[in-house]
Amino acid sequence: MEDRSKVIFGNPIAPKDYESAVRSKERFQKRFGDDSGTDYPVKIEPNAHIGGALGVWDIRVGEGEGEKAFDREKGIIVGNIRMGFGHYRISMAMASAAHHLGYTPYWMDLNSYPETTCTKVISAQNDLYSLGSRISQKSKAFNKAVWEPMNYEGFRKLSYNASDQMNAQLMAPVFRNIPKDIPVIGTHVWPAQAALHAGMQHVVNAIPDNWPMALHLAEGSLHTVQTHQAYFGYRVLNGMQGNDVLQPMPADSLVYTGHYVDWELLDGIEADCAAREKRAKEGAPLRLLLTIGGAGAQKEIFAAVIRYLLPEIRAKRVAIYVNVGDYRQVWEELVEEIPGLARVSRTHFNEWDKTQAFAQKALTGPVVGVHAFWHENIFEAVYCTNLLMRSCDVLLTKPSELSFYPVPKLFIRRIGGHEKWGAIHSAEFGDGTLECRDIPHIIQMIDLFRTDPGLLCGMCANIRQNKQAGLYDGALRAVELAMAMKEQA
């Protein structure tokens, strides 16, 4: 196999950077071992949490063999990792689209096989990333000196991709006993790279974000992007080796698809926007959805917003959904810090059936007070936001993967410089605000939504237009591209 750490899309990597990539792999091997000779058994079983809604089957590696065979005709693997919530949410969009199109989505989380070197390597890096995210929200000095530059320029370099490609070789063994002709959509670059190193024949690399970075390259796959800016940035590998003019990506390696959105959200756009407009015109409580990211780093912002809005909540002019994901301690800290919050709140904790019922009822029924959601299971923790965003009026979120969803959005402070381009893109297409980087500007924007119904109604009109233009069809297109690769082989 071609050494993808030495030459990336025809661009040679400096010998010192290649040697650094080799040393990176050797460090992981020394720390976690090398299981490249291990023959891991594989089985598939229904996903207990989103299997019913999205038709998802889990691929379990190293837990014995199962009786059910892979669907070689209509099966499609969604390869992912848990590093924050974003990659899981994009995976759910892909699974939803595949299910709607009549395919069988297989969920393959490379960070869920604890006995493998693959999971050990990913978990170690995930822990570092989560720690950095949390510190960046508490320390302006760390954020300015370390976190923003790393997420903005460090991950942008081809040399970083060289190391990732080398490390991904350690992740390939989990694919050993998976049929090589089943298409794979990687919603993080590591599953895409690992699949290629393992010999998977049809790989789509679904790139998140709107800031082109070499981090996301998996040469040998079909790269999909959600924005035209990302397309041009990746096509010429813009800024990925300083100011050098690089060999561009081949045209058949890169496709613009539009936003990765679940079919259920896409299908509900007209009804959900009409309900928002009706509530705005009738003076119903403004429904805000506050959703914490996978690093659990936005608690201080949540606290300030809720504290400010408590009088409006009591007066039934505002209602709030708070999804703390799988971070129960975040809600407990909020209750402790905000006097009176518990008295206006109802908790929906680890009751998935009741959460789904609440989300369905809220589409047409009234909502008052504060509703807090916590789910221990990662699928439920992430998908809860997807369910709630249909009946909310405004989603408060950092400008990450949720920047691309068809719901009015108020963007709070980013975590990493790469995320700011999500807010810029959304604001330009009219379904989100500018990034509000401090509490006073967040409060100002909330007050505008509360007092000017035209702001919300305008966003709803833009969301309808964006849907007509196909802006939100990216997940459907990515699945179609993956299956077409197999059909054309």
Summary of the structure (lengths in Angstrom):
residues: 489
radius of gyration: 22.1
end to end distance: 19.5
largest distance: 66.0
contacts: 1747
relative contact order: 0.13
helix: 51%
strand: 15%
